[in-house]
């Protein structure tokens, strides 16, 4: 399985969400929320910890600094 950690803006456009995405070789995938409605600093902290645990790449969606 391949993993990626995605940071994206929350709908209020002031905070962030962090998700762990797991992809199987056949193309199927799942998403698991790791942080919801958190500050940028907290989102980075959670993303780095999750990426280290799962040996995953961190992806910042459009609009994320």
C-alpha positions in Angstrom: 0.0 0.0 0.0 1.2 3.5 -0.7 0.4 6.4 1.6 0.2 10.2 1.3 -0.7 12.9 3.8 -2.8 15.7 2.4 -3.1 19.2 3.9 -6.0 21.3 2.7 -7.9 24.4 3.7 -10.9 23.9 5.9 -14.2 25.3 4.4 -13.9 28.4 6.6 -10.7 29.4 4.7 -8.9 30.2 8.0 -7.9 26.8 9.3 -6.7 23.4 7.9 -7.6 19.7 7.6 -5.1 16.8 7.4 -6.0 13.5 5.8 -4.1 10.2 5.4 -4.8 8.6 2.0 -4.0 5.0 1.5 -3.8 3.6 -2.1 -3.8 0.0 -3.1 -2.0 -1.2 -6.2 -5.3 -1.8 -8.0 -6.1 1.9 -7.7 -8.6 1.6 -4.8 -8.0 4.0 -1.9 -9.3 5.2 1.4 -9.0 8.5 3.3 -8.7 8.9 7.1 -9.0 12.2 8.8 -6.1 13.0 11.1 -6.8 16.7 12.0 -9.8 18.9 11.4 -10.2 22.6 11.7 -6.7 23.2 13.1 -4.1 26.0 12.8 -1.4 25.9 10.1 1.2 25.1 12.8 -0.9 22.2 14.2 -1.6 20.9 10.6 2.1 20.8 9.8 2.9 19.0 13.1 0.2 16.4 12.6 1.2 15.9 8.9 4.9 15.4 9.8 4.1 12.9 12.5 1.7 11.0 10.3 4.1 11.0 7.3 6.9 9.7 9.5 4.7 6.9 10.8 3.5 5.8 7.4 6.6 6.7 5.4 4.4 9.0 3.3 4.8 12.1 1.2 3.2 15.3 2.4 1.0 17.0 -0.2 -0.2 20.6 0.2 -3.4 21.3 -1.8 -3.9 24.6 -3.6 -4.1 27.6 -1.2 -1.9 26.0 1.5 1.2 28.0 2.2 
